[in-house]
Amino acid sequence: NSNDQSGWMLHLSYSKTYSPTNTTLSIGGYQYSTNGYRELNDVLGVRQAEKSGDDWQSSTYMQKSRLEGSINQSLDWAGNIYLSASTQNYRGGKARDKQLQLGYSKVFQNGVSFNLSVARTHNGGYFNSPYTNSEGYSQNDNNSASETNTAFSISIPLGRSSYAPILTGTLNRSGNSGTAYQTSLSGTMGEKRDISYGV
């Protein structure tokens, strides 16, 4: 089949926790062999796009390499703070993507937990066709976009039992998409706690 694609991906990672400060450092690198390598979501997305005559784009499609790292610092009773960053290179004329995220989380003795994070993302545009100007010349890093996203979530157990239902509220604010709220209730039931539910 002339549409068949094949390729491989190499992944190396390293993680270490430094005992004196309880700091965890993690680094990961990905190298993709050729433009024939596909993640599962891209395989399905490309197939659907071909059927509908659309172009498929995603943060993992046609990746060439990816580098990511994170630092996680425990603050003991005060919670936990983390910083993560990643960057991706692509084939096919797409410019580099970059992400930077700073977050804080804490779990209280009564089981209530919350997480706050701020992320800055830059999605690179395309250096060449089909993104060209009116004269037909390629524009440097055309169609790129940057935005800041803020997310806050809180989970509250409705009872002291380890099987108590959990009420979760989330707030997401995006520089491009506005603000979104969501509330959910989840838990398990049954003698063996083998039935889960969510509203």
Sequence and secondary structure as in RCSB ss.txt:
>XXXX:A:sequence
NSNDQSGWMLHLSYSKTYSPTNTTLSIGGYQYSTNGYRELNDVLGVRQAEKSGDDWQSSTYMQKSRLEGSINQSL
DWAGNIYLSASTQNYRGGKARDKQLQLGYSKVFQNGVSFNLSVARTHNGGYFNSPYTNSEGYSQNDNNSASETNT
AFSISIPLGRSSYAPILTGTLNRSGNSGTAYQTSLSGTMGEKRDISYGV
>XXXX:A:secstr
 TT     EEEEEEEEEETTTTEEEEEEEEEE STT   HHHHHHHHHHHHHT     SSTTEEEEEEEEEEEE 
GGG EEEEEEEEEEESTTB  EEEEEEEEEEE TTS EEEEEEEEEEE  BSSTTSB TTS B TTBT EEEEEE
EEEEEEESSSSTT  EEEEEEEEETTTEEEEEEEEEEEESTTS EEEE 
